[in-house]
Amino acid sequence: MLMHHDPLLPGAFSEELWQQVSKRLLAKVIEEFAYERVFGVVEEKPGHYRIDIDELQYRFKAERYVFDNLSVDPASLFKRHGNSDAPLHDPLAFCAEVLPKLGVKPMTVAHFIKELGNTLVSDAHIAARASKTGAELAELDDICMEGETTGHPWVTVSKGRIGLGYSDYLAFTPENRTPTEVLWLGVSKERASFIAEETLTNEGLVREAVGVSRFESFCAKLAARGGSVDTHYMMPVHPWQWDHMIVPHFAADIAAGHIVFLGKGDDLYLPQQSVRTLSNISHPEKSTLKLCMTILNTAVYRGIPGKRALTAAPLTTWLDQLLARDQFLSEECGLVLLGERAGMHYVHPQFSTIEGAPYQFNEMLGCMWRDSLSAHLKSGETGLPLAALLHAGTDGKPVVQALAEKSGMTVSEWTARLFDVVIPPVFHLLAKHGLAFSAHGQNATLILKNGRPERLALRDFIDDVIVCDQAFPESATLPEEVRAVLLCLPADFLIHFIQTTLFICVFRYMSVLLDQRSGLPEHAFWGLARSSILAYQKRFPEMASRFATFDLFGDEYPRLCLNRVRLFTHGYADDDERPVPDFQGMVDNPLVAFDKRSNARNRLQGGCNGRSAAP
């Protein structure tokens, strides 16, 4: 916890470092706002751009890439003052000046700057702690890498974490790597529900998590309050949530014995990028715990809806059965599904009766037990979240390049292998089974052996899996109670879960990094992705109609926007449902864009040479 004699992390608030991280965050703000058409960008000459907003004018250098996305040089940012340019580095001042002129409501601007400021503080701490080269990052496992990554690459307020104070920030966020002890409660079966897979019980899961002696001490404390395992379940709770939400808002239930504080477990945990999901570092093979933290981060409050917590286990059982039946996924791909084996939910006696109450009030007390990656790894294997592939070390070397060198492969060969490991199982789940998985950088983990991509692991099912609304016989056995909770959407929307969460949210940034630092041109990167998809489709000619339904080779697809949701369509409204993404125009499909451009150049050259263009 925070020590009073050392209130600030040394180095995190030095002026030089603060200017560096401020410039980088401002560059990201401009990149993502331009991508989402929050404002227009004028190209004055190749590589030189300008933003005009009323009387304001900003200039910078950037490279433009296939998604019409810019990679801004942070050192080149200037604001026009009369006939001269003044250096620009403050993202908060930029947003305070620009957003009101773009029609963003004052309340939204103020809260957005608050989130952006929290993100900037986090960036400064990450930069102050950064010490590993690309090769050293490539040696980390999935748990340790969570502390090195920097949050959602697309969301400008990726580490807003509204609700955490500075001491909370130091104690409970992944980049600070402070081990956390989980608290345990006894919760009355009159108000709490527990649903697990058939072979699991609440007592068994708790005994596994805390050990026999600690479990017995919990039972004794429960008995002292007149309870037992017959009257109460045992539930893990995050220390922050207990202090900030459970004690204040469930005080009457604590007084009545519906909630009994049992104490801490002995094991230590580290937070993943979501902050509230905790990995056991004392025994990495033990379950990961997904807990409630009523903080606002990347668009939503981080609670757990009761209907999802209590449907997670049946969905996991069904997915395990699907995986066992599908030889391609289980044997050829070696796909790992990190199952959500059990879930709990506690009903608040008053908030639950208020129709239309903000969703955060009914998601304050619950949990899920999820498989750890460690329990699924074979000898010699390790894992890294896909988000790690967007990063470079202090020496500037990308993690991808370091892994390629470790494996004895070129960056091109390694990237081709990555695509063969990642894309086919995700696409197969969609095309064969009608299931869209959100395989973004935090939900998908790359399993490696000696630096070489081997397999893929996916997680976060009950929150993110979406079912196709067409009648797929492969998903006909999905239990009705599960189907009722999962979203069911048309095929043309589900394809975005590959095009957006994987291609745009992960590969967009990875391709720019490798283009700039590792000598793999963007067109070659996407050519390798295209080849991987075509090879997979050739492997399953009988699925041609499904590939037409889920067409990855259209000329363009809708530009999904995440920052615009915060700025324009939802803001900081405290609604009864979570916000939904926004769309703004179209982007070129990189799987076909470079061929189209090449053909256009050939036709132009043919015309200039007096020859007819090829059909």
N, C-alpha and C positions, 0 to 999 in steps of 0.2 A: 504494500500500500504506500501512498504518498508519505514521505517523511517531511516534517515541518522544517528541518534544517536545510533541506535541499528541494525547494518547491518547484524548480523547473529542470528539465533534462538539459544537462550541459551541452552547448553547441546548437541545440534546436532553435534557439532564438538569437543566434548571431546575425548581425546585419547582412553579412556577405551571403550566408546560406539562405537567409530569408528572401533576399532578392532573387537568388537562383531558382528556388522552388516557386516563388511567386510568378516569375517569368514563364516557367514551364506550365503552371496551371493556367495562366492567362492564354498561352498558346493553345492549350487543350480547349479552353472555353471558346476561343475563336474557331478552332477546327470543327468542334461539334455543333456550334451554333450555325456556322456556314453550311455544314452538311445537312442540318435539319431545316435550312431555309428560315432560320430565325431572322437573319438579315442577309442581304445580297452582298456579293463580293465581285469587284471589278478587277480584271487582269489588265494592268497598265501596259506591261510588256512581259515576255516570257519569264516566269518566276517571280514577278513583282505584282503585288495585289494591293487593293485599296477598298476600304469600307466607308461608305458615305451614309450618315444618318443625320438628317437635317443639316445643321451647321457643323456637325462633328465629322472629322476625317481621320482615319487611321491607315497606316501603311505597314507592310511587312513583306518578307520573302517567304515563299513556300513552294513545295512541289505538289502537283496535282496527280491523283491516282484514279484507278478505274471506276471506283464508286462515286466519282466526282468529289472525293474527299481530299482535303489539303493536309500536308504535313508542314506545319509552320515552324520557321526558325525563330526560337524565343529571343535571340539576340537582335533580331531585326525589327522588333515592334516599336513603332513610333506613332505619336499623335501630332497632327499638324497644328502649329501655333503660328498664325499669320503666314510669314514666308519661311518659317523654319520648323524643323521637326524636333520634338522632345521625346527622349526615350520613355518607353511605357513598360511598366512591370507589375502593376497592382491590379489583380483580377477583380477585387471587391470594388475598387474605385471605378473600373471600367463598367461593371454591371450596374452600379448605382447611377452612372451617367447615361448609359445606353438603354437599359431596359424600360425606364419610364417613357422614353421617346418611341419605343416599339409597342406601346399600349399595354404593357404588363402592369397589373394593379399594384398600387403602393404596398399593400400588405404582403403580396407575393414577393415583390422586390426585396422587402426587408427580411422576410423569412429565408429567401433564397440566399441572400448575402450572409445570413447567419449560418446556413448549411455550408456555403462555400468557404466561410472562415474556418469552420471546424475541419473541413477537408484540407485546407491549407496548413493548419496546425499539424494534422496527421502527416502530410507530405514532408513537413520540416523535420518531424521526428524520424520518419523513414530515412530521409537523406542523412540526418545526423548519425544514425545507427548503421548506415550502409558500410559494409566492410569487405564483402565477398566478391571475388572475380567471377567471371562467367563460368570458369571451370569449377570453382568452389560451389557455386549455386547448383551446378549440374550434379553434384554429389549428394544433395539433400534429399530427404524423403518427403512424402506428401505433407506430413504434419509440420515439419520445420519450414517447408516452402511457404506454407500459409502465412508465416510471419514476414516473408520477404516480398510478397506480391502487394500491389498497391490499390486494390479495389477495382470496381467495374470500369473498364477502359472507356466506355461510351458515356457514362453518366458523369457530368461535370461536378456534381456534388456527391461523389461516390462514397465519401466517408463523412457524411453530414451528421449522422448519429445523434440527432436531437434528443436530449434527455440525459446524456452522459456529462457529468462534470469532469474537470481535469484529473482529479484523483481517480475517478471511475475509468477515464480514458487510459491512464497509465496501468490500471489494474486489470482491465477486461478486454483490451483490443489486441488483435493478432500481432501487429507490428511491434508491440511492447513486450511480447513473449513472457508475460508474467503468469506463472502457474496458478491455477484457480482450484479451490476445493468446492465441490458441489454440496449444497445443503439438501437435506431430506426431510420431508413432511409425512405425517400420517394424515390421510384425508378420508373423511367419512364416506362410506359407500352410499349414503343417502344422497350425496351431492356429486360424487365422483364416479366416473365410468372408466373401465379398463378393458381394452380388447387387444388380444394378442393372437399369434398363430397357435394352432391347436396344441402343440407340444410345450408351450410356454405359459408360465404363471407369473403373477406379480411377485409373489414370494421368491420364486426361483430367480427372476431377473434382478431383484434387489440383492439377494444373497450373492449372486455372481458379481454384482457391481461393487459391493462394500465388504464382502467377506463374511464368514459365519459369525465371528465374534461381534463384529459391528452390527450385524443384523440382529443378533440376540439382544444387544444393548438397546437397539431401536425398539424391539418388542417390549422390553422392560419399561422404557419411557412411555410407550403407548399404553401399557397396562396401568401405569401410575396415573394416567388421565382417564381411566375407566374404559379403555379401548383394547382392541386386539386385532389380529389379522382377519378375524371374522367380521369385524365391524368397520375396519379401515384398510384402505390400500396404502402403499408407500410410494411417494412420488419425489423425484429429484426436482429441485428448483434452483434457478440461478441466484447467487448471492445478491446481485443488484436488484433483481425482481422482488425478492423477499423484502428487501429494505425499502424500495420505492413504491411497490404496488400491492404486495400481499398484506403486509402489516397495516398500512393505512386503509385499504379498501376491503379487506376481509377480517377486520378486527373483531366483529361480532361473532364470526364463525370460529375464530381462535378462542375467544372467551367461552363459547359454548362447547368447545372440544371437537367441533367438526374438523378443525385443522389443528394438528399437534406438531410442534417443532421437535424434530428428533435429533438434529445435530448434523455434523459434517461427516462425509466419508473420508477415508484415508488417502484415496488415490488423488493424483494431481491431473489436471486437465489444461489443455491449451485451446484457445478459441480459433475456429476457422474464420474465413473472410466474412461470413455472415454475422460474426461476433457471438451470437447466442447458441451456435452449434459447437459442442466441445468434444475434443479428441482426448482420449485417455493416454497420458504419456507415462504413467506408472506401469500400465499393462496395455500396450497398444492394440492387442488382439481383442480387448473388451469392447463392448458396444460404444459407439458414439452417441452422445445425448443431445437431442435437439430440444431446447428449452424456450420458454417465453421470455422475451425482453421487450417491454413496451417502449421501445425507442423508435423514432422515425428515421429510417435509413433506406436510401435508394427507393423512394416512392411510397413505401408502406410501413406501418407499424409491425414490429416483428413478434407478433403473437402467433398462436396456433389455433385455427378454427376447430371447434369441437368435432364437427362432422368429418373433417379431414383426419384429425388425430385418430378417430375411432374407425376409420375406413382404411387406414394405412396397411394394417396387417392383412386383411383379406386381399387387397390389391397385390401385396408382396407375394402372398401364397400363389395367386393366379399367375403372376409374372414368372415365378420360379418354375411353375408347370409349363408355361409357354417356352421358356428357355430350354427346359429338358426335352421338349418335343422337337425343337428346331435345331437340327444337326449343324446347319451353317453357323448359327449364332453360338451354340454351345461348344462345338468341336473345332470348326474351322477358324472362327473368330476368337474363341475363348472368352467371350464377353462376360464381364462381371457385373451383376446387379446388386448394388449395396442396399439390401432390403430394409424396409422400415417394419420391424418385427412386432412392435407393440406400440400402443398409443393410449394416452390418458387425457381426460378433460374433466375439469371441475366447474360446475355451474354456479355462477354468482347469484344469490337469491333475489337481488333487486335488479341489477342490470339486465339479467336475462328476461325480465318481464316487460321491458320497455321496447315496444315495437319501433323499429327504425333507429335504434340507438347506434351511435358510431361503433363500427366493428371492433375497434381496439378494446372496448369495455367488456366484450364477451370472449376475449382471447387472451386473458391475463394469466390463467393458471392451467397448464397442460404440458405434455411432453411426448416425445417419441424416442424409442430405442432403435437405432440404426446400425447396421453392420459396419464395422471398421474395415478399411482396406487391408490392413495387416493380416486379418484372418483369412483373406482370399489369395494372398500372394504365394507363389511357388518359390522354391529355393533360388536365390540369386536375383529375384525380381525386386524392384522398387517402384514407387509411383510418384508422379508429379501432376498437379492440377494443370489443365490446359492453359490456365492463366499464366503459368510459369514461362510458357513459350513466347510471351510478349515482352519478356524482360531481358536485360543485359546486366552484366556485372560492373563493378567499379572500374574495370579496365575497358569498358565499352563492348566487350565481347558478348553477343547474344547467347542465351542459354542453349538455343537450338544449335548454334555453331559449336559450342563446347561439347554438347552431346554427340554431334556428328563426329568430332575429332576423337572423342572417347570410344566410339563404336567402330572407328576406322572407315567411316563412310564420308563421302563429300556431302556438303549441305544439300545439294540437289537430290542425291540418293536418299539421304535421311528424310527429307521432306516428302519424297515420293512414298517412302515406307510409312511415314506418319499418316498420309492420306489413306493408304491401304488398310491401316489399322483403325482409323477413326470413322471415315465416311461410310464404308459398307455396312457395319452393324446398325448405325443410326438410320441410314436410308432403308435398310431391310426391315427394321421395326416399323417404319412408316409404310413402305410399299407392300410388304407381305402381310403385316398384321394391323395396319391402320392405326398405329400408335405413334404420336409425336412426342419425343423426349426433348427436353430443353437442355441441349448439350453445350451450354456456354462454359466459360472458363472455370467457374467454380463448381459446376455440376458434373463435369466430365474429367476423369483422371486418366492420364496416359501411364500405362504399366510398361516399364523398361527392363531390359536385361543387358548389362554392359553398355549402357547408353543407347541401345537400339530399341525402337518402338516394337512392342510385342502384342499388347492387348489393350482393351479399353474397359474402364469401369464407369458406370453411370449411377447417379443417385438423385434424390429428391423427386420421388414418384408421385405421391399423393397431391403435392402442390402443383406440379408442372406437367404431368402426363396428360395429353389430350387425345380423345378418341375421334376417329373419322365418323361422320354422320351417315356414311354409306354402310350397307349391310355386308361386312366382311365375315365370311364363315370362320376365319382364323380367330376372330375376337368374339364369336357368338357366345362362348361360355363365360364371358366376363360376368361376374355376379351382378345382379340388378342393383343391389345396394351400393356397389362400387360405381357402376355406370351412372347412377343417379347423382353422385357427388362429382365425378369427373366432368370437365367440359366436353361437349360433343359438337364438333365444328366441321364445315365443309373442307374438302380436299385442298381447294385452292388457298385456304387459310393455313392449313396444317403444313404445307410445303414451306411456309415462312420459318418453321422451326428448324429447318436446315439452312435456308437462305439467310435468315436473320441471326439466330442465336449462335450458329456455327460459322457461316461464311462472313457475315458482317461483324459480329461481336468478337470473334476470335481471329479468323484468317485475314480480315481487313488489316488489323494492326500487325499481325505477324508478317504479312507480305511486305509491308512498308519497312519494317525493321530489317528484314533480310535483304531487301533491295538496297537499302542505304548502307548496311554494315557488313554483309556477308557475301555480296557478289551474286545473289540470286535475283535476276530481274523479275519484276512483277508479272510480266507476260509468261515467263517460264514457270513461276510459282503456280499460276492458275492453269497453265497447260498440264502440269502434273496432277492437279486436282481433277481436271476433266478426264485425263487418261484413267485415273483410278475409278471414276464413276462408270466410264464406258466399259472397263474390264469387268466390273461387278455386274453390269447389265448383260454383258455377253455371257456371264456365268449362269444367268437365269433367263433364257430366251422365252420361257413359258410365262413370264411375268410382263410381257410387252404391254399389255393393256393397263396394268398397274403403273408402269413407268410413264405411260401417256397421261394417266390420271394425276400422277405426281411428277410433273414435267420439270426437271431441273435445267432444261436447256432453252427456255423461252428467252426472248431478246431482252426483257427487262422485268423487274418486279417492284412492287410498292416499297417506298422508302419509309420504313417504320421509324418513328421518332420517340425517344424517351425523355429528352430534356424539355420538349414542347409540352409534354403532359404536366410537368411541374410549372412551367411558365404561363401557359395559356388555358389548357383544357380542364385542369383539375386544381392546380395551385396547392393550397394547404387546407382545403376543405376537410372537415372531420365527418366523413360520410359513413353510411352503413355498409357500403361495399368498397372493395379495393378499386383504385383507378385502373383504367384500361389504356393501352398504347394508342398513339395517334399516328396517322399516316400523312405524308406530305410529298406528293409527286412520285416519280419513279427513279430507279437507278438502273444502270446497265448491268446486265448479267455478265460477270467476268469469265464465265465458262465459255461464252461465245463472243464476247466483245472484241477480243484481240483478233480473232479470225475475221470478223466483220471489218475491222479497221484495216487489216492487211489486204483483204479483198478490195476495199475501197481505194487503197493506195495503188494497188495493181491496176485497177480500172483507170485511175487518174493518170498513172504513168503510161498506160497503153494509149490513152487519148492523146497525151502530150507527144508520144512517139509516132503518132499517125496511124496506130493500130486500133482495131475495134476492141472494146472491153470484153473480157470473158463474161459469159452469161452467169 
